[in-house]
Amino acid sequence: MATTKLTSAFPVRRQDFEFEQVPRYWVNGDAFMTHVFNGMSALFPDGERFFVASVRAVREAVNDPQLQKDISAFIGQEAMHA
């Protein structure tokens, strides 16, 4: 019986740029919007850790192999961000 290798529905992206290359006001040269997004980004790691903890808490109840693969990819993606 042949088995099908499952892959996640989305890739885990890695940071592929250096921050030195990012302009000071990186949102279309707009200082205000750059600071708005910088402020939101400062809060995201706590939210991402919460999302990962939430998914991990129910992971064992998931029986679908594809969904398990997607859960692993999601956790990997969010861990990369946080």
PyMOL commands that set and color helices and strands:
alter all, ss='L'
color gray80, all
select helices_A, chain A and resi 19-21+31-61+65-81
alter helices_A, ss='H'
color red, helices_A
deselect
rebuild
show_as cartoon
